[in-house]
Each structure stands twice: as C-alpha cells, then as structure tokens.
Amino acid sequence: MTAPRTSSGHAVVLGASLAGVLAAAVLARRYAAVTVVDRDELPPEPQPRTGLPQARHVHQLWSSGGRAIDQILPGMTAQLFAAGAKCIGIPRQHVSLTAFGWQHRFPESQHMISCGRPLLDFLVRQRVLADERITLRAGVQAVGVTGDARRVTGALLRSVADGSTSELPADLVVDTTGRASAMRRWLAELGAGEVTEDVVDSGITYATRTFRVPDWAGDDFPGVSIHADHRDGQPGRNGQLLPIDGNRWIVTLSGTRGGEPPAGDDEFVQFAGSLRHPIIAELVAAAEPLTSVQRSRSTANRRLYYELVPDWPAGLVLLGDAVAAFNPVYGHGMVAAARSAGVLESELRLGGAPAEFARRVMRGVAAVVDEPWALATSQDICFPNCRTVSRDPRLTRFAGMRQNFADLVGATATRQPVVSAAVVEVTTLSSSADCLGSPDVVVALRDGPTHPVLDGPPFTPEERARLRRSGRAKLAAVTG
Ligand SMILES: Cc1cc2nc3c(=O)[nH]c(=O)nc-3n(C[C@H](O)[C@H](O)[C@H](O)COP(=O)(O)OP(=O)(O)OC[C@H]3O[C@@H](n4cnc5c(N)ncnc54)[C@H](O)[C@@H]3O)c2cc1C
C-alpha cells in the first residue's frame, strides 16, 4: 500500500477549527473525499461557539501565520482585511510597554492581523468547505479511533444530538481536536507506545471585554500592550488593547498564578489600572462596553512528543494544539497550526509508504512547534509558582544562560532599531532565534541603545492631539 499520490481514498479530519480546516484544504488536493467532523454545530456567521472558547479573547495572527495560511488558501488574508481585520505594523503601529521599558516605534518589519477570532474562524471555514470534495459532519464527537497499533483505519463517532455511535473508515485520520485531544489515551487503548508530555503552567488566566471604539479615537488609533516584568519576582500581569473588525476594541487582561484578573465587570478597569502603566484603563474608562467579562484558564504550555513514539501507526497524524499548545500571551498557536497544515501538504506531495509518511508528518510538526514552545516556556518559567514537568534541557540546565542573553536582547531592542527588528522577526516567528546571532545584531548589542529611554507611551503628535481633544490631557502630555 502506498500513501495517496492521486485523487483516491478518504481522509477524516477530527475538529473543524483552524488546524482542521487548513488540513482539509490540503487533503482535498490528494484525496477523493475528505470528511471534517466537529462536535459543535458550526454557526452560519461569525459567532462564538462552545468548542472554541478562546475565540472570546484577543487573537492576534502574526504575519508569518498569515503567510502560512495564504500559502494554503491564496488571498485569504486579503479576504480577512476586506472583512474588517486590521493590519498593525510592528512595532510602528503599536504602543508597547515591554518588560524593559517603552518600545520605540521604529519602522515596521512585520505585522499583526487583528480581528475577532469568530470572523477568522468563519471566513477560513467557509472558504474551505466550498470545496465539493469536503463534507462537514457537525454535531458529531470523535470518541476513538479504529484499527490497531500498526495502522489506524478510521474514527469512532458519537452524535451529540442522540448519542448514537458509528464507525467512519478512513485511509488517513487527522486529529485537530486541540487541547481537548484524547489521542494519547486512544493510542494506549490500541496498544501503541506511550506518549511523553511536557507541561509548563504559569497559571495564566485571561479576562476579556470588548468596547465600541470611541469617536475621538477613529479607526486607526494604535493598539496598546502592557507586559509583565518577569524579573520582579511578582506574578506576571499583562494587558492588551487591539482594534478589531466591527469598530471594536478587544481588551484582554491576564495574570499568572497569584495575579489573576477578576471575573467581574466592575473590577475590569480597576485591574487594567493596576498594570505597570494604567494607559489601557484610561483609554477604556469612558468607552461603551459591548460584552461582559469572559474568563479562560486553558492556557498552559503543553507539548506531546508523538514523534518519539516508536513504530508510529500508519494512517494517523495530529496537527495544531493537539500536539502542542502555548501560553496564548505570545500569540503563536495559529502560526503553528497553519504551519503544521503546511507540513502535511509538503509530505503529501512527497508521498511514500503510509507508515513512513505519517512518521515524517509527526517529525515535521514537532519541528514547527519547537520554536514557539522554547520561546513561551523559557519566559514562563521565570514567573513565581510556575508548574513545570519537562525534560527539555533548555528549561533546566541552560535556562539561566539563555535568560541573561534574552534580557540583554530585550532591553536593547526597545531603543535600538537593528536589535528591535531582529526581535520582531523572532517574536512573530518570521525567523528562528538564530537571527539574534547575526553579525549586525551582535555589533548592535555590543554598541548598545541608540535612542533615549521613553518616559511614557510613545504616541505620535497626531495621536496626542486626538487624546487632547478627547479630554485625556494627562496621556497627551507624554512625549514619546
Ligand atoms: C485564551 C486563548 C487565547 C489565544 N490567543 C491566541 C492568539 O492571540 N494568537 C494565536 O495565534 N493563537 C492564540 N490562541 C491559540 C489558538 O486559539 C489555537 O492555536 C488555534 O485555534 C489552533 O488550534 P486548533 O485548530 O489546533 O484547535 P482548536 O482551535 O482548539 O479547535 C479544536 C476543534 O476541535 C473540536 N473538537 C474538540 N474535541 C472534539 C471531538 N472529540 N470531536 C469532534 N470535534 C472536537 C472543537 O469544537 C474545535 O472546533 C489562543 C488560545 C487561547 C486558549
């Protein structure tokens, strides 16, 4: 038996979120039929849904993720922009207090695509499901896989409506059920090998509220981020305000264990005011809230090392959060999901024997998730009471050395354009962290900052004029 090279066979995708629909899009180019299964009834317009609780929170899509999606679905990001998503140049169009001080708004080298996650979820799904080879089975939960330790032959499904169960045979099963994935247990039930898991859990809690953009701000007022300082020994508390589609600001506040934001509407602005700078509280104080506060705690960094399972079964691969999920503060999940679907596409093109094909996909996905995993976890272990179960030497033996270098880079980046551009490359996952060792960055690090320390949010003169007109004289007085 060979892996599919022509249009024949049937592939099943479990989960119809970003990783799932992108996987379906690439599978439909190789398989005669693709079935996508989701336990949710999927809304006919951009709306929150039960199986995607994170959609209520800030969902920044870095430019690297946009490029990965466009590679699979050409023109998809243009469609998002046409539907109201904002393109925020980084760092020029964003006001950010980093752990090391206010970031100068140097020219942008990358950008962030900012919209409500329901819009992204809906538009990508609608585009993919228009392919007649793809069938959606909504309201159906995957409860297991069929086959044995050598080969997975299909999925076991249960109707959410009436509890009836059925088997769906498939040449390839793709698990994209996210953090909820039960594949580790299902593999054990088939007698396949043990799967090692790492967890780095800073206990971060998210609290989010959306507001109507005030008239004085207009639709191009910059977003704002206030980051924790991981060096102060306190729980890390962050805030982010982003403009999104529908003339809205989405504001997500977060705190690691011991510094969690409260659930109540009344305390939301108060918590924002207690961050390292109160600007977010001041910006939204008089804005009209459109939602109540929504909280989420499903935020731990969790990685499953499926690629290390000896004798990986043919007919099964996993992508996206089902393999590795990250602290969302860094905004890396959707990039990893889109890139892992890209791995599936390249490996489908190469073909080969089914078992070898599936192993190659799992190794490729492991390579994709490694960088965001290292970035998120090496930062999170700095916060008090972070619970870590990991054998990754980068988090144990070399952690101190890596952190000293990261702190030097971070501190210089706020006031040095070459280092800033390199940091933007790394944090947007546009280049690997190796770019921090390039000769121009090393020289810039040696020579140190070229720009002065900023004593407040660096608004442009034009933005300050808007703040003055709005009566926010205190904020307008800051000259960044
Ligand atoms: C609070 C929060 C904020 C985030 N913010 C960002 C951000 O700013 N930027 C970013 O890039 N990423 C962010 N992420 C991560 C991002 O949401 C995910 O990486 C992204 O959705 C891709 O995940 P996925 O498709 O693998 O899984 P998910 O999006 O979790 O989707 C899983 C799908 O599987 C379905 N499902 C689950 N179990 C079953 C089952 N048994 N049977 C059938 N269907 C099932 C669900 O209904 C859902 O549709 C955030 C995550 C959280 C938790």
Ligand as a Chemical Component Dictionary entry (heavy atoms), coordinates in Angstrom:
data_LIG
# 
_chem_comp.id                   LIG 
_chem_comp.type                 NON-POLYMER 
_chem_comp.pdbx_formal_charge   0 
_chem_comp.three_letter_code    LIG 
# 
loop_
_chem_comp_atom.comp_id 
_chem_comp_atom.atom_id 
_chem_comp_atom.alt_atom_id 
_chem_comp_atom.type_symbol 
_chem_comp_atom.charge 
_chem_comp_atom.model_Cartn_x 
_chem_comp_atom.model_Cartn_y 
_chem_comp_atom.model_Cartn_z 
_chem_comp_atom.pdbx_ordinal 
LIG C1  C1  C 0 -7.313  32.157 25.617 1  
LIG C2  C2  C 0 -6.580  31.861 24.325 2  
LIG C3  C3  C 0 -6.132  32.919 23.532 3  
LIG C4  C4  C 0 -5.426  32.643 22.355 4  
LIG N1  N1  N 0 -4.902  33.684 21.631 5  
LIG C5  C5  C 0 -4.177  33.424 20.519 6  
LIG C6  C6  C 0 -3.598  34.486 19.765 7  
LIG O1  O1  O 0 -3.695  35.678 20.102 8  
LIG N2  N2  N 0 -2.891  34.154 18.636 9  
LIG C7  C7  C 0 -2.726  32.852 18.241 10 
LIG O2  O2  O 0 -2.066  32.616 17.219 11 
LIG N3  N3  N 0 -3.248  31.835 18.942 12 
LIG C8  C8  C 0 -3.964  32.073 20.060 13 
LIG N4  N4  N 0 -4.500  31.033 20.772 14 
LIG C9  C9  C 0 -4.297  29.658 20.265 15 
LIG C10 C10 C 0 -5.302  29.337 19.138 16 
LIG O3  O3  O 0 -6.609  29.523 19.588 17 
LIG C11 C11 C 0 -5.097  27.903 18.611 18 
LIG O4  O4  O 0 -3.738  27.646 18.459 19 
LIG C12 C12 C 0 -5.824  27.731 17.278 20 
LIG O5  O5  O 0 -7.222  27.781 17.448 21 
LIG C13 C13 C 0 -5.490  26.436 16.534 22 
LIG O6  O6  O 0 -5.936  25.398 17.268 23 
LIG P1  P1  P 0 -6.507  24.012 16.690 24 
LIG O7  O7  O 0 -7.218  24.201 15.408 25 
LIG O8  O8  O 0 -5.380  23.057 16.752 26 
LIG O9  O9  O 0 -7.533  23.633 17.869 27 
LIG P2  P2  P 0 -8.787  24.418 18.409 28 
LIG O10 O10 O 0 -8.849  25.782 17.856 29 
LIG O11 O11 O 0 -8.812  24.289 19.881 30 
LIG O12 O12 O 0 -10.019 23.626 17.801 31 
LIG C14 C14 C 0 -10.375 22.326 18.158 32 
LIG C15 C15 C 0 -11.656 21.954 17.403 33 
LIG O13 O13 O 0 -11.962 20.602 17.667 34 
LIG C16 C16 C 0 -13.320 20.461 18.053 35 
LIG N5  N5  N 0 -13.358 19.284 18.933 36 
LIG C17 C17 C 0 -12.763 19.135 20.144 37 
LIG N6  N6  N 0 -12.922 17.870 20.587 38 
LIG C18 C18 C 0 -13.618 17.223 19.630 39 
LIG C19 C19 C 0 -14.065 15.868 19.495 40 
LIG N7  N7  N 0 -13.818 14.942 20.423 41 
LIG N8  N8  N 0 -14.759 15.539 18.381 42 
LIG C20 C20 C 0 -15.016 16.452 17.412 43 
LIG N9  N9  N 0 -14.610 17.725 17.492 44 
LIG C21 C21 C 0 -13.911 18.099 18.577 45 
LIG C22 C22 C 0 -13.684 21.787 18.702 46 
LIG O14 O14 O 0 -15.067 22.040 18.642 47 
LIG C23 C23 C 0 -12.872 22.766 17.841 48 
LIG O15 O15 O 0 -13.596 23.152 16.698 49 
LIG C24 C24 C 0 -5.197  31.280 21.957 50 
LIG C25 C25 C 0 -5.652  30.242 22.752 51 
LIG C26 C26 C 0 -6.331  30.516 23.937 52 
LIG C27 C27 C 0 -6.773  29.358 24.804 53 
# 
loop_
_chem_comp_bond.comp_id 
_chem_comp_bond.atom_id_1 
_chem_comp_bond.atom_id_2 
_chem_comp_bond.value_order 
_chem_comp_bond.pdbx_ordinal 
LIG C1  C2  SING 1  
LIG C2  C3  SING 2  
LIG C2  C26 DOUB 3  
LIG C3  C4  DOUB 4  
LIG C4  N1  SING 5  
LIG C4  C24 SING 6  
LIG N1  C5  DOUB 7  
LIG C5  C6  SING 8  
LIG C5  C8  SING 9  
LIG C6  O1  DOUB 10 
LIG C6  N2  SING 11 
LIG N2  C7  SING 12 
LIG C7  O2  DOUB 13 
LIG C7  N3  SING 14 
LIG N3  C8  DOUB 15 
LIG C8  N4  SING 16 
LIG N4  C9  SING 17 
LIG N4  C24 SING 18 
LIG C9  C10 SING 19 
LIG C10 O3  SING 20 
LIG C10 C11 SING 21 
LIG C11 O4  SING 22 
LIG C11 C12 SING 23 
LIG C12 O5  SING 24 
LIG C12 C13 SING 25 
LIG C13 O6  SING 26 
LIG O6  P1  SING 27 
LIG P1  O7  DOUB 28 
LIG P1  O8  SING 29 
LIG P1  O9  SING 30 
LIG O9  P2  SING 31 
LIG P2  O10 DOUB 32 
LIG P2  O11 SING 33 
LIG P2  O12 SING 34 
LIG O12 C14 SING 35 
LIG C14 C15 SING 36 
LIG C15 O13 SING 37 
LIG C15 C23 SING 38 
LIG O13 C16 SING 39 
LIG C16 N5  SING 40 
LIG C16 C22 SING 41 
LIG N5  C17 SING 42 
LIG N5  C21 SING 43 
LIG C17 N6  DOUB 44 
LIG N6  C18 SING 45 
LIG C18 C19 SING 46 
LIG C18 C21 DOUB 47 
LIG C19 N7  SING 48 
LIG C19 N8  DOUB 49 
LIG N8  C20 SING 50 
LIG C20 N9  DOUB 51 
LIG N9  C21 SING 52 
LIG C22 O14 SING 53 
LIG C22 C23 SING 54 
LIG C23 O15 SING 55 
LIG C24 C25 DOUB 56 
LIG C25 C26 SING 57 
LIG C26 C27 SING 58 
# 
